Amino acid sequence: MTKSVFICVLNHISTNSDLELGVVINPNQDNPNYPSIKITNNKVKITSLLNSQLEKLIGLIEFRNISETDSIIAYSESEFDESHVTSIQHLDLHLYLLKMYFFCLWTVKDNSTDFDLGFLYFQNEKNEFEASSNFISSANFTCSGLRKQIIFTIEELAEASIFLQKNIIIETKKAKVASSNKYNRITIANYFIQHARSCNDLGLKMTSYCSALETLFSNDSTELSHKLSERIAHFLSQDKKDRIELFKIIKKCYDFRSKVIHGDTLKSGKVDELDQLIVEVDKVCRDIMKFSFEKPFEENVFVWSKEKHEEYFLELIMS
């Protein structure tokens, strides 16, 4: 087995605490081939991961980006079998896990955390030092379309890690079409959420948020805007005043979605309204997605059959 070190600088995320050896990110038990990762801002620990061989392999600029950063870095010390797995394949496991952790951070609060390059360095069978690098080409933005520093507490970082380990199964072989019948509503909705987070155009973000909600709450296109607004309002709140406010929010979201999809232009006042509204729909999607992942299968309306799903919302609204 070949010992390796993975290291990657995280963008647009910070904490006011010393993470020491790091917050541990463990994969779900259904992903046994994935290594555990830690994230830390501790200078002593970061320095201990670096050496002159790494500097020569990745170059001075990238090396200084790691060694002189005030950012949080992700790292892992693991082993892989060179006879069965390439260094790039082993590196990619770290990057996929990290990408899913970013989604789990979103379930805690809105953010734009991402990374540029991840590195894996090791000694090969000939005792020669090697390094591999790779990246996943999708940036994240806040719901307002910005890339900015967001402060997380240690508790929030750990909360995202626990959410990942309990609820997220990573698929490396994906269907060509997200709406493939191999996926349930939750997985398809998650694709739309990921698309919304990787887009800085507020109009296109809104279309993806609405598509996620549509995936979870509808079975046909009949009176879609009214039906979804009603179902989401009843699903999220038992308070009449809150339901009315949620109903209005979702209706407005669908009005904007329709304008964007059909190529209408928005006046400056409407753009400002969209900027405020998208914060609300981001929170709505976050609350619903957390429910959809955490609820036990037998109690989770979003994995039921169309007939049972439809009956549930009929009874919910009529009750």
N, C-alpha and C positions, 0 to 999 in steps of 0.2 A: 504493500500500500504506500502511496505517495502522500507525504504530509504537505499541506498547503495553507496559505494565509490569504483570505479574502479581505479587501479593504475598499471602501467607497465613501466619498464625501456626500452628505445630504444637503440639499439646498432648501432655503426658505423655512427652516425650522430651528428653534433654539429652546433652551430651558435655562432657568435661573439657578438650577441646582447642579452640583457635581454628580455625574452619573457613575463615577468610580469605574468599576470593571464593566458596567453596562447593564441596560435593561435587556433581558433575554427575549428573543423572538423565536418561539418554537413552532414548527409546522404542525398541522393537523395530523392525527395518527394515521389517517388514510393517505398521507404523503410521506412514507417512511424513508424514501430516498433523499429527501430534502434535508440539508444541514441546518442546525440552529445558527442564528445570527445574534450578535449583541450590538447595541448602539451606545456610544459613549462620547463625552466631551472631555474626558480626563486626559490631560496632556501627558502625564507619566505613562498611562496605558498606550496612548497613541504612539508615543515615541518608541515604546518597547516593540512595536510591530514593524518598525522601519529599520532598514539597513542600507549600506552602500551599494549592495548588489541591486536592490530594488530601484535606487536612484538611477543607476546605469541603464536598467532595463526599460523604465518608463519615461525617463527624461527629467531634466531639472525642473521644468515648469510644472509638470504634473506632480512631481515629488514634493515641491514646495506648496502646492495647493493642498496637499495632505498634511505635511509637517508643520506648516505655519497657519493652518486654518483655525478659526474660532468656532467653526461649525461643529455639529454632531457628525460623527462618522459611524458607519456600520462596518463590523468586522466579524470574521469567523476563522477559527483554527480547526481544520478538518482534514480528512484523508479521502483519497479516491484511488481507484484501481486503473492505472494507465492502460492496461490491457483490454479494458472494457469501456472506459469512459475517457473522452478527450478532456483536456483542461478547459476548453471553451464550454463544453457541455456541463462540466461541474460548476464553472463560473455562472452559467445561465441559471442554474438552480437557485443560486443565491439571489440573482437579480429578479427572478420571478417571485420569490418569496418576499423580497423587499417591496416589489411593486404591489403585492397584495396587502402588505402591511400599511402602505400608504392609503389604500382604500379603507382599511380599518381605522386609521387616524381620522379619516373623513367621517366615520360613524361617531367619533367623539366630538369633532367640531370642524367647521370649514377651514381649509388650508390649501396651500399650493406646493406641498412638499414633493420633491422629486430628486433625481440625481442625473449626472452627466455620464461619467465613465466609472465602471467597476473594474477592479484589478484582482487577479489571482496570481500569486507567485509561489514557486516551489522548486525543489531540486528533482530533476528527472532521474531515470534509472542509471544514467551515466554520471550522476552527481554534479550535473551542470545546472546552474540557476536559470530558470525560465520565468517569464511572466506572460499572461494573457490578459487582454482587455476587451470589454464589450459594453454595449449600452442598449436600452430599450427605448426606441424613438418615439416617446410621447411625453410631452411636458404637461404638468398639471397647473391649473389656475384656480383661484378662489371663485366663488359663485359670482362675484362682481367682475370676473375676467382679469384679475390682477395676479401678479407673482410677487408676493411680499412675505416678509419674515413673520411667522406666527410662533408665539411662545406657548409651549406645552409644559405642564407640571410632570413630575415623575409619575404621579398617579395616573395621569391621562395617557402617558406613553405606555404604562403597564396595562391600562384598560384596553387599549388597542391591541396589544400583544395577546391578552387573554381572549379577546373576541376572535382573533385570527385562529388561535389554536383550537377553540371550541367549535367554530362555525365555518371556516373557509377551507375548501378542498381545491387545490390548484390543479388545473388542467393544462397540460403542455400541448396536447393534440386537440385543436379546436376545429369545430365545423366551419365550413366556408361561409355559412349564413348563420347569423346569431339567432334567428328565429327558427332554426332547425328543430324538428320534433324530438330530437334527443335531449333538449333542454326544457326545464320547467319555467314557469312564469318568473320565478325569482332570479334565475340565471340570466334570462333574456333582459329583464329589467336592469340587472346589474351592468350589462353591456351598455345600455343607454346612459346609465349614471356615469360609467367610466368615460363615455364619449362626451358627456356634458362637462366633466371635470377637465378634459384635455382640450377644451375649446374656449377661446377668449372672446368670441363674438356672443354677446348676450342674447341675440335673437336665436341663433343656432343652439345655444345652451338651453333656452326655453323649450325649443322643439324636442330636445332629448329628454329633459325632465318630464315633459308631458307624455312622451312616448313610454317612458318608464312607468308612469302612473296608469296609463292606458293598458299596458301589458298586465299589470297587477289587478286592475279593477273591472275590466270590460271583457265581454265575450262577443260583442257585435258592435256595429257602428251606428245603431239607432239612437238618436238623440244623445250623442256621445258626450258633448260638453255638459249638458244638464245631468246626465246619469252619473258621470264621474264626480262632478262637484258634490252631488248629493251623497254618493256612496263614501267618498273620502271624508266628508264632514261628519257623517254618522260613525264612521269607523274610528276616527281619531278623538272624538269628544262626545260626552254625554250631556254637556251643558248647551242649552239652546242658543245662548248668545254666541258662544264659541263656534257652534255649528254654522250659524248664519254668516259669521265672519269668514270661516274656512270655505264655505260655499262660494262667497263672493270672490275670494282669492283665486280659487281654481277656475272659476268662470272667466276671470280676467286673464289668467294664464293662457287659457284656450283661445281667447280673442287675439292675444299677441301671437300665439302659435299659428293661427290661421293667417294672419297678416304676413308673417315671415315666410310661410310655406308658399303662399300665393304671390309673393313678390311685391307686396305693398311696401311703400316707404313710410317711415315713422318721423313725425315732427319732433323737434328737440324736447318738447314737453313730454311726449310719449316715451322717448328714450329715458328720461329721468324717472318716469313712472315704472318703466321696465326694470331699471336699475334697483329700485326699491322692492318691486314685486318678486324679483328673482331670489332675493334673500329669504323671502317667506317660503317660496316653493322648494328651495334647497333644504330648509328645515323640515318641511313636510315630507320630502323624499327621505331624508335621514331618519326620521322617526319611523316611517313605514318600513324602510329597508332593515333597520335594526330589529323590528318586530318579525319581519319575514325570515330572518336568519336564526333568530333565537327561539322562536316558538316551536314546540315539539311537533313532529310530523302530523300526528293525529288531531292536533288542535289548530293546524296552520291552514287557513282558508286558501292561501296562495298555492298550495300543492294539491288541492282537491280537484275533482273532475269539474268540467264546465257546468254540469247540471247541479252538483252540490254547491259549487261556488255561487251560481245564480240564485239558488234557493236561500243561501245564507244571507245575501245582501237584500233580498226581498223581505225576509223576516226581520232583518236589522232595521230597515227603513220603516216597516209597518208597525214595529213594536212601540 
